């Protein structure tokens, strides 16, 4: 009789075995967890630490009801309901190691919690729902003693200003009293002396009111502080500053200008920043001003580099300015960039565009390059937002210590060029441990042809060309031909060259849709092949432990539209709605983890080499599609609901993946019929 393996043991017995091993020899448990996936699953319950709260108050264990309502609580209700928070205050008293208290309830911080913060001397108090309920918007004065105690607390460390909890923050035509109160806290001596973190949505809040003496002093009723308050007596050394775009305003207008930057310079010591996050766009003047400032302690930077409506000439000079700013941040550890145009300027190139050589940054560990895409592009649209093979090598040479990378790769039907881009990731980034890979599968975008001469990309053209009259600026659009589709699928009938009859304008051909659908279809086998290509390309044992892979863009079909002023703009084609179910069924998301038997620091064992990495499908579609199909007894009925018979992309799908014969007199759902095209080689 064969002896049972560990995998065959009951789950309870495996868990108990790991618990005993963890109590006697933790190192052996860690080694055991690397033997197989089953061993890791059994051992992880013991390896991960639990946080246990020991509560000495018997009444707390019997349960209390806490209601958090979406509306803001008035200052009177806050004092009246203070007793409701007493159990929470008693719990905090028992947490002897507590250093941070994060409060993000819609109500104001209750007095009993502020009292326990001071009694226990909790180092950092974080207020995520900032709003001074007693601030009179007419007289501009805070009168409640408790709120005055909050803003003068030495424990107040961070403030988040969010319009959902304080709508007054969104005032644009006149200064917001709530925002001005925070500005006065930052510049007034003895108020929040240890405030180091601020998060705020960027609005136009009276840009001409930079003089600190214009607005009334809202804390003039703080009699307990007396004459200690000195307005405008300091620049607060903020460590973490976030200015966010809330998504409601027009992104073209909600830009951080040089005057806005001067507004912050008058209130904050920017040289003390350790982290700066700007999810609003910056104009070129602001970027150039930042380049002239000093950020000796800045370790983390997040920038939104996408500005709608730029011409090619302006884009080149804008991204060169951003690159010069980045070259001044030699101590940067984390860099997040949204909307970088790799076609305009290469981020990894070792020169700044003006002939100046840039030194490599050996300190940067995290680089996230998030592709941006604007639907409102009156002047230009780029299809080459993703870096090329050479640009990936340049990035790796400029930032050789990258361990965490997020980047997009343009799919090209798995051809040799696409495979070389994957290999560039493995060969170039030798220290890479975590990779987030976004595959771009959008069809070709109509390119707007302009008559601006000379070509601003040519060397020596440092000034904008002379623009012709508006009616002659744009002469039309052109579409890249689907060369690969024409070669693979075009028979005597010329199927690939036929126009897709959707909407009033026939912009796309069957070949464009064929290539787009092949690029969008990523199954588990292709995800594993991409991972293996990256790992195998490394000249040294790859350290890549985790890879997140997702696909986007198949539904981005655009049509050129002539405007009243004679220009041409791109708008979403009606084909976008027709492509939605196909994009949802084809574009998948996967999490790929290294086999625990494979050590990143040495050669893999023969058994590990035969074991594939663990692949998990993520996203709502991984579950929703299966649930939707299982909800019907007839899969064909579900297919008719998801994709109408007259959908113009049905013939494209069937050209690539013919129907599978019926099984047990039932149709196979189309979401189960396709398989990805393999990589070349």
C-alpha positions as CSV (number, residue, x, y, z in Angstrom):
1,X,0.0,0.0,0.0
2,X,1.4,3.4,-1.1
3,X,2.2,5.9,1.7
4,X,-0.1,8.9,1.5
5,X,1.6,12.2,0.3
6,X,1.3,15.4,2.3
7,X,-1.0,16.8,-0.4
8,X,-3.4,13.9,0.3
9,X,-3.8,14.7,4.0
10,X,-6.9,16.5,5.3
11,X,-6.7,20.2,5.4
12,X,-7.0,20.4,9.2
13,X,-4.1,18.0,9.6
14,X,-1.9,20.0,7.2
15,X,-2.6,23.2,9.0
16,X,-1.9,21.7,12.4
17,X,1.4,20.3,11.1
18,X,2.5,23.7,9.9
19,X,1.5,25.3,13.3
20,X,3.7,22.8,15.2
21,X,6.6,23.4,12.8
22,X,6.2,27.1,13.2
23,X,6.4,26.8,17.0
24,X,9.6,24.8,16.8
25,X,11.6,25.9,13.8
26,X,10.3,28.9,11.7
27,X,13.1,28.7,9.2
28,X,12.1,25.1,8.4
29,X,8.6,26.2,7.8
30,X,9.7,28.8,5.3
31,X,11.7,26.2,3.5
32,X,8.8,23.9,3.5
33,X,6.6,26.6,2.0
34,X,8.8,26.7,-1.1
35,X,8.4,23.0,-1.8
36,X,5.1,23.3,-3.8
37,X,2.0,25.3,-4.1
38,X,0.1,23.0,-1.7
39,X,2.9,23.4,0.9
40,X,2.8,27.1,0.5
41,X,-1.0,27.2,0.9
42,X,-0.8,25.2,4.1
43,X,2.1,27.2,5.6
44,X,0.9,30.7,4.8
45,X,-1.7,30.6,7.6
46,X,1.2,30.3,10.1
47,X,3.7,32.5,8.2
48,X,1.6,35.6,8.2
49,X,1.3,37.4,11.5
50,X,-2.1,38.1,13.1
51,X,-2.9,41.3,14.9
52,X,-4.7,40.6,18.2
53,X,-6.5,43.2,20.3
54,X,-6.8,42.4,24.0
55,X,-9.7,44.5,25.4
56,X,-9.9,44.8,29.2
57,X,-13.3,46.6,29.2
58,X,-16.0,43.9,29.5
59,X,-18.7,46.2,28.3
60,X,-17.0,46.7,24.9
61,X,-17.1,43.0,24.1
62,X,-20.8,43.0,24.3
63,X,-21.1,45.2,21.2
64,X,-22.1,48.8,20.5
65,X,-23.9,50.2,17.5
66,X,-22.2,52.9,15.5
67,X,-24.1,54.7,12.7
68,X,-22.1,56.6,10.1
69,X,-24.3,58.7,7.9
70,X,-23.2,60.2,4.6
71,X,-24.2,63.7,5.5
72,X,-21.9,65.9,7.6
73,X,-22.7,66.2,11.3
74,X,-23.3,69.6,12.7
75,X,-21.2,71.0,15.5
76,X,-24.1,70.7,17.9
77,X,-24.6,67.0,17.1
78,X,-20.9,66.3,17.5
79,X,-21.0,67.4,21.2
80,X,-24.4,65.7,21.8
81,X,-23.1,62.4,20.5
82,X,-19.7,62.4,22.1
83,X,-20.8,59.7,24.6
84,X,-21.3,57.3,21.6
85,X,-17.6,57.4,20.9
86,X,-16.5,56.6,24.5
87,X,-16.1,52.8,23.8
88,X,-13.7,53.7,20.9
89,X,-11.8,56.0,23.2
90,X,-11.5,53.2,25.8
91,X,-10.2,50.8,23.1
92,X,-7.6,53.3,22.0
93,X,-6.4,53.5,25.7
94,X,-5.7,49.8,25.6
95,X,-3.5,50.0,22.4
96,X,-0.2,50.7,24.0
97,X,1.8,50.7,20.7
98,X,-0.5,53.0,18.8
99,X,1.3,55.7,16.9
100,X,-1.2,56.8,14.2
101,X,-4.9,57.5,14.5
102,X,-6.7,57.8,11.1
103,X,-10.2,59.4,11.4
104,X,-12.3,59.3,8.2
105,X,-15.9,59.4,9.4
106,X,-18.2,62.1,8.0
107,X,-18.6,63.6,11.4
108,X,-16.1,65.9,13.1
109,X,-13.5,64.3,15.4
110,X,-15.3,63.9,18.7
111,X,-13.9,65.6,21.8
112,X,-13.3,62.3,23.7
113,X,-11.1,61.0,20.9
114,X,-9.1,64.2,20.8
115,X,-8.7,63.9,24.6
116,X,-7.3,60.4,24.4
117,X,-5.0,61.4,21.6
118,X,-3.4,64.0,23.9
119,X,-3.4,61.8,27.0
120,X,-1.7,59.0,25.2
121,X,0.5,61.4,23.2
122,X,-0.3,59.7,20.0
123,X,2.3,61.0,17.5
124,X,0.1,61.4,14.4
125,X,-3.5,62.3,14.0
126,X,-4.8,62.0,10.4
127,X,-8.1,63.8,9.5
128,X,-9.4,62.4,6.2
129,X,-12.7,64.4,6.2
130,X,-11.6,67.9,6.9
131,X,-14.3,70.4,7.5
132,X,-14.6,73.1,10.2
133,X,-18.3,72.9,11.0
134,X,-18.4,76.0,13.1
135,X,-16.8,78.2,10.5
136,X,-19.2,81.0,9.6
137,X,-18.9,81.7,5.9
138,X,-20.3,85.2,6.4
139,X,-18.1,86.4,9.3
140,X,-15.2,84.1,8.5
141,X,-14.6,83.0,12.1
142,X,-14.3,79.7,13.9
143,X,-16.0,79.9,17.3
144,X,-16.2,76.4,18.7
145,X,-13.5,75.8,21.3
146,X,-13.2,72.1,20.4
147,X,-12.4,72.8,16.7
148,X,-9.9,75.5,17.8
149,X,-8.3,72.7,20.0
150,X,-8.1,70.4,16.9
151,X,-6.3,73.0,14.7
152,X,-3.8,73.8,17.5
153,X,-3.2,70.2,18.4
154,X,0.5,69.1,18.3
155,X,-0.7,65.6,17.1
156,X,-2.4,66.9,14.0
157,X,-0.2,65.4,11.2
158,X,-2.3,65.2,8.0
159,X,-5.4,66.8,6.5
160,X,-7.4,65.6,3.5
161,X,-9.6,68.3,1.9
162,X,-12.4,66.5,0.0
163,X,-15.4,68.1,-1.5
164,X,-17.7,65.2,-0.8
165,X,-17.4,66.0,2.9
166,X,-16.9,69.8,2.5
167,X,-18.6,71.2,-0.6
168,X,-17.4,74.7,0.1
169,X,-13.9,73.6,-0.9
170,X,-15.1,73.6,-4.6
171,X,-15.8,77.4,-4.7
172,X,-14.0,78.9,-7.6
173,X,-15.2,82.5,-8.2
174,X,-14.3,83.6,-4.6
175,X,-11.9,82.2,-2.1
176,X,-13.2,79.3,-0.1
177,X,-13.3,79.9,3.7
178,X,-12.6,76.3,4.4
179,X,-9.5,76.3,2.1
180,X,-8.4,79.6,3.4
181,X,-8.6,78.2,7.0
182,X,-6.1,75.5,6.1
183,X,-3.8,78.0,4.4
184,X,-3.9,80.2,7.6
185,X,-3.1,77.1,9.7
186,X,0.0,76.5,7.6
187,X,1.3,80.1,7.9
188,X,0.3,80.9,11.5
189,X,2.7,80.2,14.3
190,X,1.4,77.9,17.1
191,X,-1.3,76.3,14.9
192,X,-0.8,72.6,14.1
193,X,3.0,72.8,14.6
194,X,3.5,69.2,13.4
195,X,1.2,69.3,10.3
196,X,3.3,67.5,7.6
197,X,0.8,66.0,5.1
198,X,-1.8,67.8,3.0
199,X,-4.1,66.4,0.3
200,X,-6.4,68.7,-1.7
201,X,-8.4,68.8,-4.9
202,X,-7.1,71.6,-7.1
203,X,-9.6,74.3,-7.9
204,X,-9.5,77.9,-8.9
205,X,-10.1,79.4,-5.5
206,X,-9.5,83.1,-6.2
207,X,-6.1,83.0,-7.9
208,X,-5.6,86.7,-7.4
209,X,-5.8,86.5,-3.6
210,X,-2.2,85.6,-2.9
211,X,-1.8,88.3,-0.4
212,X,-2.1,86.6,3.0
213,X,-3.7,89.8,4.5
214,X,-6.7,89.8,2.1
215,X,-8.9,87.3,3.8
216,X,-10.1,87.7,7.4
217,X,-8.2,85.7,10.1
218,X,-10.6,82.9,10.8
219,X,-9.0,81.9,14.2
220,X,-9.2,85.3,15.8
221,X,-11.5,83.8,18.5
222,X,-8.8,81.5,19.8
223,X,-8.4,83.3,23.1
224,X,-6.6,80.4,24.8
225,X,-3.7,81.0,22.6
226,X,-3.7,84.8,23.1
227,X,-1.0,86.7,21.4
228,X,1.0,83.6,20.5
229,X,-0.7,83.5,17.1
230,X,1.4,85.3,14.5
231,X,-0.2,85.2,11.1
232,X,2.1,84.8,8.2
233,X,5.1,84.1,10.5
234,X,6.2,80.8,9.0
235,X,6.3,78.5,6.0
236,X,5.2,75.1,7.1
237,X,7.7,72.3,6.2
238,X,5.1,70.0,4.6
239,X,6.6,66.5,3.8
240,X,3.8,65.1,1.7
241,X,1.7,67.3,-0.7
242,X,-1.0,66.0,-3.0
243,X,-3.0,68.2,-5.5
244,X,-5.6,66.1,-7.2
245,X,-7.9,66.5,-10.2
246,X,-11.4,65.6,-9.1
247,X,-12.6,64.6,-12.6
248,X,-15.5,67.0,-12.8
249,X,-13.9,70.2,-14.2
250,X,-12.7,70.5,-17.8
251,X,-9.1,69.1,-17.6
252,X,-7.9,71.7,-20.1
253,X,-8.8,74.5,-17.6
254,X,-7.9,72.7,-14.4
255,X,-4.1,73.1,-14.9
256,X,-1.5,74.0,-12.3
257,X,-0.2,77.3,-13.5
258,X,2.8,79.3,-12.4
259,X,0.6,81.6,-10.3
260,X,-0.8,78.6,-8.5
261,X,2.7,77.4,-7.7
262,X,3.5,80.9,-6.3
263,X,0.4,80.5,-4.2
264,X,1.8,77.4,-2.6
265,X,5.3,78.9,-2.3
266,X,3.9,81.6,-0.1
267,X,2.4,79.0,2.3
268,X,4.6,75.9,2.2
269,X,8.4,75.3,2.5
270,X,8.6,73.2,-0.7
271,X,12.2,72.4,-0.1
272,X,11.1,70.1,2.8
273,X,9.0,67.9,0.6
274,X,9.6,64.2,0.6
275,X,6.6,63.2,-1.5
276,X,4.8,65.3,-4.2
277,X,1.8,64.0,-6.1
278,X,0.2,66.1,-8.8
279,X,-2.7,64.4,-10.7
280,X,-3.5,67.7,-12.4
281,X,-1.7,68.7,-15.5
282,X,1.1,71.2,-15.4
283,X,1.8,73.8,-18.1
284,X,5.4,74.3,-19.4
285,X,6.0,77.5,-17.4
286,X,5.2,75.6,-14.1
287,X,7.5,72.8,-15.0
288,X,10.3,75.2,-15.8
289,X,9.7,77.0,-12.5
290,X,9.9,73.7,-10.6
291,X,13.3,73.0,-12.3
292,X,14.7,76.1,-10.7
293,X,13.6,75.2,-7.2
294,X,15.5,72.9,-4.8
295,X,14.0,69.6,-3.6
296,X,16.8,68.0,-1.6
297,X,14.6,65.6,0.3
298,X,12.1,64.6,-2.4
299,X,12.0,60.8,-2.7
300,X,8.6,60.2,-4.4
301,X,7.1,62.1,-7.3
302,X,3.9,61.6,-9.3
303,X,3.1,63.8,-12.3
304,X,0.3,64.0,-14.8
305,X,2.0,64.9,-18.1
306,X,-1.0,64.8,-20.4
307,X,-2.3,68.1,-21.7
308,X,-5.0,68.1,-24.4
309,X,-4.7,70.1,-27.6
310,X,-0.9,70.3,-27.9
311,X,0.7,70.4,-31.3
312,X,3.6,68.2,-32.1
313,X,6.1,71.1,-31.7
314,X,4.7,72.1,-28.2
315,X,4.6,68.5,-27.1
316,X,8.4,68.0,-27.8
317,X,9.3,71.1,-25.9
318,X,6.9,70.3,-23.0
319,X,8.3,66.8,-22.5
320,X,11.9,68.1,-22.7
321,X,11.1,70.6,-19.9
322,X,9.7,67.8,-17.8
323,X,12.7,65.6,-18.5
324,X,15.1,68.5,-17.4
325,X,13.1,68.8,-14.2
326,X,13.4,65.1,-13.5
327,X,17.2,65.3,-14.0
328,X,17.5,67.7,-11.1
329,X,15.9,65.1,-8.7
330,X,19.0,62.9,-8.1
331,X,17.7,61.3,-4.9
332,X,14.3,60.2,-6.3
333,X,13.3,56.7,-5.2
334,X,9.7,56.5,-6.7
335,X,8.5,58.1,-10.0
336,X,5.0,57.9,-11.3
337,X,4.3,59.5,-14.7
338,X,0.9,59.6,-16.4
339,X,0.6,60.3,-20.2
340,X,4.3,60.4,-21.1
341,X,4.5,60.6,-24.9
342,X,7.4,58.3,-25.9
343,X,7.0,59.3,-29.5
344,X,7.7,63.0,-28.7
345,X,10.6,62.5,-26.3
346,X,12.4,59.4,-25.0
347,X,12.4,59.3,-21.2
348,X,15.4,57.1,-21.0
349,X,17.7,58.9,-23.5
350,X,20.9,60.2,-22.0
351,X,20.5,63.7,-23.3
352,X,17.9,66.3,-22.5
353,X,17.2,67.5,-26.0
354,X,19.5,70.5,-25.8
355,X,22.7,68.5,-26.1
356,X,23.3,68.2,-22.4
357,X,24.2,64.7,-21.2
358,X,22.3,63.2,-18.3
359,X,23.8,60.9,-15.6
360,X,22.1,57.6,-14.7
361,X,20.0,57.6,-11.6
362,X,21.1,54.6,-9.4
363,X,18.6,55.4,-6.6
364,X,15.3,55.0,-8.4
365,X,13.6,51.8,-7.4
366,X,10.0,52.3,-8.6
367,X,9.0,53.6,-12.0
368,X,5.3,53.6,-13.1
369,X,4.6,54.8,-16.6
370,X,0.8,55.0,-16.9
371,X,-0.4,55.6,-20.5
372,X,-2.7,58.5,-20.9
373,X,-5.4,58.9,-23.5
374,X,-7.5,62.0,-24.2
375,X,-10.8,61.8,-26.0
376,X,-10.7,65.5,-26.7
377,X,-7.7,65.9,-29.0
378,X,-8.4,68.7,-31.5
379,X,-4.8,68.9,-32.8
380,X,-3.1,65.5,-32.7
381,X,-3.4,61.9,-31.6
382,X,-0.5,59.6,-31.1
383,X,-0.6,55.9,-31.6
384,X,2.9,55.4,-30.4
385,X,2.4,56.2,-26.7
386,X,4.2,53.0,-25.6
387,X,8.0,52.8,-25.6
388,X,9.9,51.1,-28.4
389,X,12.4,48.3,-27.9
390,X,15.3,50.7,-27.9
391,X,13.5,53.1,-25.5
392,X,13.1,50.2,-23.1
393,X,16.8,49.5,-23.2
394,X,17.5,53.3,-22.7
395,X,15.2,53.3,-19.7
396,X,16.9,50.4,-18.1
397,X,20.3,52.0,-18.6
398,X,19.2,55.3,-17.2
399,X,17.5,53.7,-14.2
400,X,19.5,50.5,-13.5
401,X,18.2,49.8,-10.0
402,X,14.5,49.5,-10.9
403,X,12.7,46.8,-8.9
404,X,9.1,47.8,-9.5
405,X,8.1,48.7,-13.0
406,X,4.7,49.6,-14.6
407,X,4.8,50.1,-18.4
408,X,2.7,49.7,-21.5
409,X,3.6,47.6,-24.6
410,X,2.0,48.0,-27.9
411,X,0.7,44.7,-29.3
412,X,1.4,43.8,-32.9
413,X,-0.2,40.3,-33.2
414,X,2.7,38.6,-31.4
415,X,5.2,39.2,-34.1
416,X,9.0,39.4,-33.7
417,X,8.9,43.1,-32.9
418,X,6.5,42.5,-30.1
419,X,8.6,39.6,-28.7
420,X,11.7,41.8,-28.8
421,X,10.0,44.4,-26.6
422,X,9.3,41.7,-24.0
423,X,12.9,40.5,-24.2
424,X,14.1,44.1,-23.7
425,X,12.3,44.1,-20.3
426,X,14.0,40.9,-19.2
427,X,17.5,41.8,-20.5
428,X,17.4,45.5,-19.5
429,X,15.9,45.6,-16.1
430,X,18.1,43.1,-14.2
431,X,16.9,44.0,-10.7
432,X,13.2,43.8,-11.6
433,X,11.0,42.0,-9.1
434,X,7.5,43.3,-9.8
435,X,6.1,44.2,-13.2
436,X,2.8,45.6,-14.2
437,X,2.4,45.2,-17.9
438,X,-0.4,46.9,-19.8
439,X,-0.9,45.7,-23.4
440,X,-2.3,48.3,-25.8
441,X,-4.6,46.7,-28.3
442,X,-6.4,49.8,-29.7
443,X,-6.9,49.9,-33.5
444,X,-5.0,52.4,-35.5
445,X,-6.2,56.0,-34.9
446,X,-6.8,58.3,-37.8
447,X,-3.9,60.7,-38.1
448,X,-4.8,64.4,-38.6
449,X,-2.6,65.8,-41.4
450,X,-1.5,69.4,-41.0
451,X,0.2,71.8,-43.3
452,X,2.5,73.4,-40.7
453,X,5.9,73.8,-42.2
454,X,8.8,73.3,-41.6
455,X,8.6,70.0,-39.7
456,X,9.1,71.1,-36.1
457,X,10.7,67.7,-35.3
458,X,13.7,68.5,-37.5
459,X,16.9,69.8,-35.8
460,X,17.2,73.5,-35.8
461,X,13.5,74.4,-35.7
462,X,13.4,75.9,-32.2
463,X,10.6,78.3,-32.9
464,X,7.0,77.5,-33.8
465,X,6.3,77.6,-37.5
466,X,4.1,80.2,-39.1
467,X,0.5,79.0,-39.1
468,X,-1.6,79.4,-42.2
469,X,-5.2,80.6,-42.0
470,X,-7.4,78.4,-39.8
471,X,-9.3,77.0,-42.7
472,X,-6.1,75.7,-44.2
473,X,-4.5,74.3,-41.0
474,X,-5.9,70.8,-41.4
475,X,-6.2,69.2,-44.8
476,X,-7.7,65.9,-43.7
477,X,-7.0,62.5,-42.1
478,X,-5.2,59.4,-43.1
479,X,-5.4,55.8,-41.8
480,X,-2.5,53.4,-41.4
481,X,-3.1,50.5,-43.7
482,X,-3.6,47.1,-42.0
483,X,-0.6,45.6,-43.8
484,X,-0.4,42.4,-41.7
485,X,-4.1,41.7,-42.0
486,X,-3.9,42.2,-45.7
487,X,-1.1,39.7,-46.0
488,X,-2.8,37.0,-43.7
489,X,-6.5,37.2,-44.6
490,X,-6.9,39.0,-47.9
491,X,-8.1,36.5,-50.5
492,X,-9.5,37.1,-54.0
493,X,-12.5,38.8,-52.4
494,X,-10.4,41.5,-50.7
495,X,-12.0,40.9,-47.3
496,X,-9.4,42.9,-45.3
497,X,-9.7,46.0,-47.5
498,X,-13.5,46.2,-47.2
499,X,-14.8,49.1,-45.1
500,X,-16.7,48.4,-41.9
501,X,-20.1,50.0,-42.5
502,X,-20.7,51.6,-39.2
503,X,-22.1,55.1,-38.7
504,X,-22.0,57.9,-41.3
505,X,-18.3,57.7,-42.0
506,X,-16.5,54.5,-43.1
507,X,-13.1,55.0,-41.5
508,X,-12.0,51.5,-40.6
509,X,-11.6,48.4,-42.7
510,X,-12.1,44.7,-41.8
511,X,-8.3,44.4,-41.6
512,X,-8.1,47.0,-38.9
513,X,-10.7,45.1,-36.8
514,X,-9.0,41.8,-37.5
515,X,-5.7,43.0,-36.2
516,X,-7.3,44.8,-33.2
517,X,-9.2,41.6,-32.2
518,X,-6.1,39.5,-32.4
519,X,-4.3,41.9,-30.2
520,X,-7.1,42.1,-27.7
521,X,-7.4,38.3,-27.3
522,X,-5.1,37.4,-24.4
523,X,-5.7,34.0,-22.7
524,X,-3.8,32.2,-20.0
525,X,-1.4,30.5,-22.4
526,X,-0.4,33.8,-23.9
527,X,0.0,35.4,-20.5
528,X,2.4,32.6,-19.5
529,X,4.3,32.8,-22.7
530,X,4.9,36.6,-22.2
531,X,6.1,35.9,-18.6
532,X,8.4,33.2,-19.8
533,X,9.8,35.3,-22.6
534,X,10.7,38.1,-20.1
535,X,12.2,35.7,-17.6
536,X,14.2,33.7,-20.1
537,X,15.7,36.8,-21.7
538,X,17.5,37.8,-18.6
539,X,21.3,37.3,-18.8
540,X,21.4,36.6,-15.1
541,X,18.9,34.6,-13.0
542,X,15.7,36.6,-13.2
543,X,14.4,38.2,-10.0
544,X,10.9,38.7,-11.4
545,X,8.5,37.3,-8.8
546,X,5.2,38.9,-9.7
547,X,3.7,40.2,-13.0
548,X,0.3,41.8,-13.4
549,X,-0.8,41.7,-17.1
550,X,-3.9,43.4,-18.5
551,X,-5.1,44.5,-21.9
552,X,-6.9,47.7,-22.9
553,X,-8.0,49.8,-25.8
554,X,-9.8,47.5,-28.3
555,X,-12.9,49.6,-28.3
556,X,-11.2,52.9,-29.1
557,X,-12.5,53.4,-32.6
558,X,-12.4,57.1,-33.8
559,X,-14.0,59.1,-36.6
560,X,-12.8,62.4,-37.9
561,X,-15.4,65.2,-37.7
562,X,-15.2,68.6,-39.4
563,X,-16.0,71.4,-37.0
564,X,-17.6,74.8,-37.7
565,X,-14.2,76.6,-37.8
566,X,-12.8,74.3,-40.5
567,X,-10.8,72.1,-38.2
568,X,-10.9,68.4,-37.8
569,X,-11.5,66.7,-34.5
570,X,-11.6,63.0,-33.5
571,X,-14.7,61.6,-31.8
572,X,-15.6,58.1,-30.7
573,X,-17.0,56.1,-33.6
574,X,-20.4,54.3,-33.2
575,X,-18.3,51.2,-33.6
576,X,-17.2,51.8,-30.0
577,X,-20.5,50.6,-28.7
578,X,-20.6,47.6,-31.0
579,X,-17.1,46.6,-29.8
580,X,-17.9,46.7,-26.1
581,X,-19.0,43.1,-25.6
582,X,-16.1,41.8,-27.6
583,X,-13.6,43.9,-25.7
584,X,-15.0,42.7,-22.4
585,X,-14.9,39.1,-23.4
586,X,-11.4,39.1,-25.0
587,X,-9.4,41.6,-22.9
588,X,-8.5,39.7,-19.7
589,X,-6.3,40.4,-16.7
590,X,-3.9,38.0,-15.0
591,X,-1.7,37.9,-11.9
592,X,1.4,35.7,-12.5
593,X,3.6,34.6,-9.6
594,X,6.9,32.8,-9.7
595,X,6.8,29.2,-8.6
596,X,8.0,29.1,-4.9
597,X,10.4,26.3,-5.8
598,X,12.3,28.7,-8.1
599,X,14.8,30.8,-6.2
600,X,15.6,34.2,-7.8
601,X,19.1,34.1,-6.4
602,X,20.2,30.8,-7.9
603,X,19.5,28.2,-10.6
604,X,16.1,26.5,-10.5
605,X,15.9,22.8,-9.6
606,X,15.0,20.4,-12.4
607,X,11.6,19.9,-10.8
608,X,11.0,23.6,-10.6
609,X,11.9,24.1,-14.3
610,X,9.0,21.8,-15.2
611,X,6.5,23.6,-13.0
612,X,4.8,26.6,-14.6
613,X,4.2,29.8,-12.6
614,X,0.9,30.3,-10.9
615,X,-1.6,32.3,-13.0
616,X,-4.8,33.7,-11.6
617,X,-7.3,35.5,-13.7
618,X,-8.5,38.8,-12.2
619,X,-11.2,41.3,-12.9
620,X,-14.9,41.3,-12.8
621,X,-15.2,39.6,-16.1
622,X,-13.4,36.5,-14.9
623,X,-16.4,35.9,-12.7
624,X,-19.2,37.8,-14.4
625,X,-18.9,36.1,-17.8
626,X,-19.1,32.6,-16.2
627,X,-22.1,33.6,-14.0
628,X,-23.9,35.2,-17.0
629,X,-23.5,32.1,-19.1
630,X,-24.5,29.7,-16.4
631,X,-27.6,31.7,-15.7
632,X,-29.3,30.3,-18.9
633,X,-30.1,26.8,-19.8
634,X,-29.3,27.6,-23.4
635,X,-25.9,29.2,-24.0
636,X,-27.0,30.3,-27.5
637,X,-29.7,32.5,-25.9
638,X,-27.1,34.2,-23.7
639,X,-24.8,34.8,-26.7
640,X,-27.6,36.5,-28.6
641,X,-28.2,38.8,-25.6
642,X,-24.6,39.8,-25.3
643,X,-23.8,40.1,-29.0
644,X,-26.6,40.9,-31.4
645,X,-26.6,39.0,-34.7
646,X,-26.3,42.3,-36.7
647,X,-23.1,43.3,-34.8
648,X,-20.6,44.2,-37.5
649,X,-17.7,42.6,-35.6
650,X,-19.3,39.1,-35.6
651,X,-18.0,38.3,-39.1
652,X,-14.5,39.5,-37.9
653,X,-14.6,37.2,-34.9
654,X,-15.8,34.2,-37.0
655,X,-13.0,34.9,-39.6
656,X,-10.5,34.4,-36.8
657,X,-12.3,31.7,-34.8
658,X,-14.9,29.6,-36.7
659,X,-17.7,28.1,-34.6
660,X,-17.0,25.0,-32.6
661,X,-19.4,22.1,-33.3
662,X,-22.3,21.7,-30.9
663,X,-21.7,19.6,-27.8
664,X,-24.8,17.6,-26.6
665,X,-27.0,19.6,-29.0
666,X,-26.0,22.9,-27.3
667,X,-24.1,25.8,-28.8
668,X,-20.7,26.7,-27.3
669,X,-20.7,30.3,-26.0
670,X,-18.4,32.5,-28.1
671,X,-16.4,33.6,-25.0
672,X,-15.2,30.0,-24.7
673,X,-14.4,29.5,-28.4
674,X,-11.3,31.7,-28.9
675,X,-7.6,31.2,-28.1
676,X,-4.9,33.7,-28.4
677,X,-2.5,33.8,-31.2
678,X,1.0,32.5,-30.1
679,X,4.1,34.6,-29.9
680,X,6.5,34.4,-32.8
681,X,9.4,32.1,-32.4
